[in-house]
Amino acid sequence: MTAINLNSTQQLGSRTFKVDHATGPASLLKPHKMGNLLWKPMFTMGMMGVGVSVILAAVRTGLVGDADPADAATIEQLRQFTTGALFLGFTGIFAAISFAIARILGVFRVGGSELQADVGTDVQTLKMPTTAKAFIALMMMGMMAVAFGSISNIVAGLSFSEAADLVDSQQWYVFSAGLRRIGVALYLGGITLGLVTILGVIRFQAIRIRQLG
Amino acid sequence: MTAINGLILPTVDKRPEADSWHRKIGPLLAVIGMVIATATAVANWSTIGDIGVDDASVAETDMWAGGLGVAGLGVIKVGIAVALVGIIHRLWGRADSVMTTVPHLHARPDAVPLSRTPRKTKVSEDIPAPLPIHKLATRLWKPMLAMGAMGVIGGTIVRVAAASETAGTEAFRQATAWGVGLEFFGETLLLGGISFLLGTILASLRQAGGEVQRAAGEPVTVLAMSGSANAFIILMMVGTMVGIAQFVASIVLAGRADSPTSYAELATFVNPIREVALGLLLGGIVLALATIGTVLSFQFDRVRELVRRNA
């Protein structure tokens, strides 16, 4: 993409859009490329995590049903592993949703610029909006929080294997549950901002297409 | 615009200049939800020192904090739904712009050749009728979201009210089963509503794409239903069914509240299954978004093709 003027703005209703100008089609930015590349593996990883957690939950249910006091530590360990696997799965699924949104934004960027290049006009693309930057930041923080929370479940499951460790294990569980909740909230907040970015892009394209005519 | 458009959006202001309240309300709800979720996590953390010392107090705090935490996540989901509704509005505005402009556009003779990814398409003279899933999605997203919000609110009220009960009693176990079951049933429906909104976006893209092509006097080419779209429907259906099953299991669980052992056994399996339902629905949402990306890519190529015909 050949940039001409990087500081131009487009006033549209009550909103001002910052745009890049070029003579040729735009290429994908790094987040778009990552979106294209990673949404599938993250989705697969996520669904595997969910599947593993179902199996672990079934095993744990069997042990709880036996009501053998000797299994108390194992039952607690399985609680940590089940939750860890489930939320590692959620880490993957939420990441896949975020990457799929990034992929959509990439399609809009390239498709819109190719159409403008085809008709031989000044090719305008939106500069990365603040909502998109916040989307990436929230997504990364959410991913770290949920992943750390899940991994701490697994570490706790591996570390606390004796009946005497039950209180320690339960304390870790409550800690990681809070962390995971915050992580999921950050992820979902990021997804909201990703969708709001799409809203802005569609609006910009609607007016730009009219300008071409 | 034809019937389905009226079904989706009876009164849409298609002017791109028109401001959209969705852009402000969606993030606002997300912020509110994030604050609630964080505050309740801190409340849970404050009880860590009491574990093993005063377990009843820990369980009672978890009762209301967990309930409000799930409600916070529900509020963000409503914010997501608001943003999606805004996207549907804007998509129709964009389609209107394309329809008005494309007949007047001419491609440069030296325009870069199209390198379209080969995909299965269907060609017809007129706009193809909406698929059953599109009809379902356009009709059901609103009731699903409304029922979901009611479920989450109801479950939260039950949990907050029951926090004053003594932990470990039959009444506490019963309220836990009802409250958590109802909340997660609500979450299931909220995600179902979001899935249907994504289905509505796909319906809008198909309909609007058809109208653009018909207005240009061209045969209407639409993408055949892709594997990801089919998998989206399957995951959404399975996720919803698991969500309903967990609610039924929660009612059974409430019935076992008089027997701590039997209650614990069933709760052990039901608790993770609640999250699994949400996981399946979220998996479906990934595939719906992927399908939207593919459809958009195809439509951009198709519009460029129409512009080339004008040359």
Interface residues (C-beta under 8 A of the other chain):
Chain A: L12 G13 S14 R15 P25 W39 K40 F43 G46 M47 G49 V50 S53 V54 L56 A57 A58 R60 T61 V64 G65 A67 T82 T83 L86 G89 F90 I93 F94 A96 I97 A100 I101 R103 I104 V107 F108 V110 G111 G112 E114 L115 A117 D118 V119 G120 T131 L166 V167 Q170 Q171 V174 F175 A177 G178 L179 R181 I182 V184 A185 L186 L188 G189 I191 T192 L193 L195 V196 I198 L199 G200 I202 R203 Q205 A206 I207 I209 R210 L212 G213
Chain B: P16 E17 A18 D19 S20 H22 R23 G26 P27 L29 A30 V31 G33 M34 A37 T38 T40 A41 V42 N44 W45 T47 I48 I51 G52 V58 D62 G69 G72 L73 I76 K77 G79 I80 A83 L84 G86 I87 R90 L91 G93 R94 D96 S97 V98 T100 T101 H104 L105 H106 A107 R108 A111 V112 T261 A264 E265 T268 F269 N271 P272 I273 E275 V276 G279 L280 L282 G283 I285 V286 L287 L289 A290 I292 G293 L296 S297 Q299 F300 D301 V303 R304 V307 R308
